[in-house]
Amino acid sequence: MKRIVVFISIAVCLIFQLNGFSTENKVCDFLKNSLPKFGNTKDEIIKNLGKPEKISIQEFDSMWYPGQKDYVNSLSYSGLLLETLYLYQKENTVEYTLTVEVTSEEYVLYYGLRVGSTKKDVLSTLGNPEEISEEEKYWLYSCEVEKVYFYFKGDKVIRIACHGYFP
C-alpha cells in the first residue's frame, strides 16, 4: 500500500511538472524577486544604488481618496530604469516597485538572468514563454498580473523589462 501511495505521489509531481506548473512558479519567483531587487521605494533604491542620473515624478489623482495624489517615481541609471508606485492611503501609504528595465550586463536579476544571457539560458530557467513576438523580438512570461519581457538580438538578451501590478 505504501508503495502505491509513493508511486502515485511521484506520478502526480511529474504530471504537474510536465504540464508547466513548476514553470509558472519559476516565473512568479523570478518576478517577485526581480521587481524589488534594488528596493521597494524611491528612497530604498537611492540608498542601494546611489543618486540616479535622472529622476522624474508623475503625479495623478488618487483613485480612492479624492483630493489626494499618487505618484510614479522613475529613476534612471546607466542601463537601468526603475519605477515605483506610491499610493496614498489614510492609514498607511504604500510604495512598491512597478517596473524594472535592464539594458546593461552589469545588473543581474533573479536566477542569474541578465542582459547577455542566451535564449537557452532563459528557456532552461523559465521554460517556454507564453508569447513569442518575432516582429518585436521578445518573449513574454507572466505570473498573475505581473509580466516580464525578454528582448533579443540574435540569440542574446539585450533588454529585460519586468512590470508589476498597477491598480
N, C-alpha and C positions, 0 to 999 in steps of 0.2 A: 504494500500500500504506500509506504514512504517513497519507494522508487517511482511510482506513478505520479505522486504529487510533485516530486522534484522534476521529473520529466516534463510534466505539464507546465510547471513554473518556468523552466528553461525555454520551452516552446513559445510560451506567451511573451517572454522577454525578447526572443528572436523576432517574433512577428511584429512587436512594437518597434523594434529597431529597423527592420526591413521596410516597414511602412512609413518611416520618416519621423516618428515621434521623437527619437533621440536627436535628429537633425533640428527639429523645431526648438527643442530645448537648448541646443548649442547656439542657435541664432538668438534666442532670448538671452542666454548667458552673455553672448558677445555684446548685444545691445545694452543690457543692464549694467555691464561692467565697462563698456567703452564710453557711454554717454557721460558718466560722472568722473571719468579717469582724471581729468585735470581740475576738478572741483565742481560743486553744485551751484555755487553762487558767483557773481561777478567778483566779489571780494576774495573768495577762496581761490579762484582762478588766478587773480593778480598775485596773491600770496605765493602760489605754487609756481607760476611761470614768469613772474615779473611784469613790469609795465608793458602793455601791448603797444604795437605800432600805431594802432587806431582803435578808438572806442566810439561807438555810436549807440544812441538810445532812442528807440522808437516807443513813443507813448501812445496809449489808446485808452478809451473809456472802459472802466471795469464792466464786465458783463453782469455781475451780481450785485455790485454796490454803486448805485447812481451817484455821481459827483466824485467818485474816486478814480484813480488811474492805475493801470497795469503797465508793465514795460517789457520790451525785449531788449536786452543788452547784447550788443555784438562786439566781440573782442577779436581783433585781428593780429596775428603773429605771422612771422615768415613761415609759410607752408601750413598754417593752421588758422581756422576760423571757429570760434566758439560763440554760441548764443545761449543766453539764459532767459528764462521767462520768470518774471516777478509778478505774482498775483496778490493783490490786496485782499485781505480778509480781516474782519473786525477783531477776531480773537487772536489769529496767528497768521501773519503773512507767509507766503510760500514762494520760494525761488528754487528752480531746478534747471538742469542743463536741457536745452531744447535741441541744439544742433552741434555736431562735431564734424567739421570737414577738414580732411587732411590731404595735403598735396606734397608733403616732404617726407623723405625716408627717415627723418630724424624722430618722428613720433610713432611709437609702436602701440597698437591697440591690443585688446584682449586676444588671447590665444597666439600672440606674436604676429598678427596680421598687420601689414603696413604697406605704404607705397613701395613698390618694388617686389612685393610678393607675386607669385605666379598664379595663373588660373588653377593649376594643380593644387597649390597651397590652399587656395580658397575652397575649392571643391572638397579636398580631403578634410578640411576643418569644419566647414558649414554644410556640406552636402550640395545637392542640386538646388539651384536658385528657383524662386517662384516664377521669375520672368527674366528673359534674356532679350535685350534690345540690340539687334545687330546694327541698326542705324546710328544710335547714340553710343553704342559700345559699352553698355553697362549690364551688370547682373543685379537683380533686386532680390533681397531677402526681407522677410518681415516677421514680427512677433507681435501679435495683438495689433496695436495701432502704431507701433514703432517700426521704422524701416531703416535698412542700410543698403546703399548703392555702392557697388564696386565698379569703377570705370577703368577700362583697359585700353592700352595701346599695344597692339600685338598680343603677346602673352603676359604682359606685366601690368600690375595695378598702377594707375597713375593718379587716382583720386579715390578717397573713401568718404562717403557722406552718410552720417548717421543722423536720423531725425526722430526726435522723441514726440511725445503726445502734446498736442496743442488743443486745449478745450474749445 
